[in-house]
Amino acid sequence: MTTMLMEQLKTGDVIEIKTPDNDVITVLVLLATDDALVLDPCNDQTPFVVNTEELVEYRKFDAESMFADA
């Protein structure tokens, strides 16, 4: 995983973000626009919306770099 700062996210990306309680959760990007993201925590909770300007730092799962040496 790589830590990203303001990289363009797209639908289908898997990222880790911090919650307001400073917990780290993994979420699936269900929909990405220039202004907002719809994120699914994949834990039977309702997906939620985050404004892109609120998402300052996250870690993005990159399968290509993870399996590049395999």
C-alpha positions in Angstrom: 0.0 0.0 0.0 1.1 3.5 -0.6 0.2 6.7 1.2 -1.3 9.2 -1.2 -1.9 12.9 -0.9 -4.6 14.3 -3.2 -4.3 11.7 -6.0 -7.4 11.3 -8.1 -9.4 8.4 -6.9 -11.7 6.5 -9.1 -14.7 4.1 -8.7 -13.5 0.7 -7.6 -10.4 1.9 -5.6 -9.8 0.4 -2.2 -8.4 2.9 0.4 -7.7 3.2 4.1 -8.9 6.3 5.9 -9.0 7.6 9.4 -12.3 8.0 11.2 -13.0 11.0 13.4 -12.1 8.7 16.3 -8.7 8.1 14.8 -9.5 4.5 13.9 -8.3 3.3 10.5 -10.9 1.6 8.2 -10.8 0.1 4.8 -13.4 1.3 2.3 -14.4 0.7 -1.3 -15.0 3.7 -3.5 -18.5 3.1 -4.9 -18.6 6.4 -6.8 -16.1 9.1 -7.4 -16.7 12.6 -8.7 -14.5 15.8 -8.7 -16.4 17.0 -5.6 -17.3 13.9 -3.6 -16.8 10.2 -2.9 -19.3 7.5 -2.0 -17.5 5.1 0.3 -18.6 1.6 1.4 -17.0 0.4 4.6 -17.9 -3.2 3.6 -19.0 -4.1 7.2 -22.8 -4.0 6.8 -23.0 -0.3 7.6 -24.5 2.2 5.2 -22.2 3.7 2.6 -21.3 7.3 3.3 -20.3 10.4 1.3 -17.1 12.4 1.8 -16.3 15.7 0.1 -13.0 15.3 -1.7 -11.5 18.4 0.1 -12.2 16.6 3.5 -10.1 13.6 2.4 -6.6 14.9 3.1 -4.6 11.7 3.5 -5.4 8.1 2.7 -3.6 4.9 1.8 -4.6 3.3 -1.6 -4.3 -0.4 -2.3 -2.4 -0.9 -5.5 -2.5 -4.5 -6.7 -0.1 -3.8 -9.6 2.7 -2.7 -7.3 2.0 -5.3 -4.7 2.3 -8.2 -7.1 4.9 -6.6 -9.5 7.7 -8.8 -8.1 5.7 -12.1 -8.3 
